Amino acid sequence: MSAENQKTVALLEQLFAAFNRHDVEGVMACMSEDCVFEGAAGTEAYGTRFNGSAAVAAAFVKVWTTYPDVSWQNTSHFAAGDKGVSQWTFCATCPDGKRIEADGVDIFTLKDGKLVLKQAFRKDRPLLDPK
């Protein structure tokens, strides 16, 4: 693996550690000021688009607020050129007690060592009954 791809994988590991700590400053330290996040769900083909660091940060905080125990498990990452990919299992308890456990991927575009685009894709799986 090239040194640049190793740096990208390290950045993705840093990002997901911050996601799992619910650390918005840590997450946003990995992203550019003009970053874009395309969420897994929404009315458009790309999901819902959040433009700029303030909107992206607010979207992540909303996920942590809605699902206080949310975590991204079973993560793995790879990189090629200006692209990075993270595979994960999204795990969370809904406000009604049902559980989400669904696999997904993020495709990232990088520029100048920062994430400029995060495109999220997650399996559409029925909610699970509480354990």
N, C-alpha and C positions, 0 to 999 in steps of 0.2 A: 504494500500500500504506500502511495506517495506521501511525502511529508504534509502536503496540503490536505489530502484526504484524511490523514490522521488528525490534523487540527480540526477539521470539520466534525469528525466523529467525537472528538473530545468536547467540542462546543455543544453537540447534541446531547451528550451525557450530562454536561453541566445544565443544560436547559431542562431536561427531564428530572434531574435531581431537584431543581428549583420548583418545577411544577408540583412534584410530590411533597415539597415543604410548604406549598401554597405561598410562595415567596415572589410577589410580583416584581420587586426590584431585581431579584436574581434572574427572573425570566426576561425582563426587558433589557437587562445588560447584554443579553445574547442577540438582541434584535436592533435593527437600524431605526432611526427616528421616523423614517418614511415607510415603515413596515406595513404589510398587508396580511391579514389573517382571513382565510376562507374556511368558515366552519363547516362541519359535516352535514348540517341540516339547514334548510331554508327554502324559500320559494323559487330561487334561481337555480340554474344547472350547476353553478359553482357553490351552492349553499347560501350562506349569509356572509357578506364581505364587510370587514372592518378595516378602515383605512387610517393609518397613522398610529403612533405609539400610544396616545391617550385612549383612542377607541379600542385598540387591541388589548391594552392593559385592563380596561373596564370589562371587556368580554371575558378575559381569564378570571378576574375577580368574581364575576357573576357565576361562573361555573363553580368556583370554590364555595361561594355563598349558597348556591342552590344545592350542592352536594358536599356537605362539610367533610365527608370521609373519602372524597374522590382520590383515586390514585391511578397511575398508569403503570401496570405491571408487565412482566415478561418483555421488557424492552430490548430491542437490538437496533443497531444503527449501521449504515454504510454510506459512503460518499463516492462521487465521481465528478470531477470538475467542479462546476458551480452548483451542483445538486447534492442534497443529502436526503436520506430516507430513514425514517424511524418506524419500526413496527412495535405494537404495544397491545395490551388488553386494558380497556377502559373499565374500571371497577368503581361503582358508586351506589349509595343508597338514596333512593328518591324520597321526597318529603312524605309520601304515603307508606313508606317502608319497603316497597318493592325494590329489587336490585337490578342494576345494569351490569352486565359482564359481556363485553363485546370487543372483538378484535378490530384493529384498525391500523392505518398507516398515515403518516404525515410525509408529504413531499415538500422539501424546502428548497428555495433558491437563495444563494448567498452572493453578497457583494462586499468587497473590502473586509472580509472576515466576520461579517454580521449577517443575520437572517433577514432577508427583505420580503420573503413571501413564505407563508405557511399554509399549505393546502391540506385539510384534514379529510380523511375518508374512514368511515366506521361502518361495520356490519349492522344491518337493521335486524335486531334480534328482539323477540318478545321479552318483556320484563319478567324477572324471576320473582317468585314468592319469597318473602323474608325467611331467613334461616332460623 
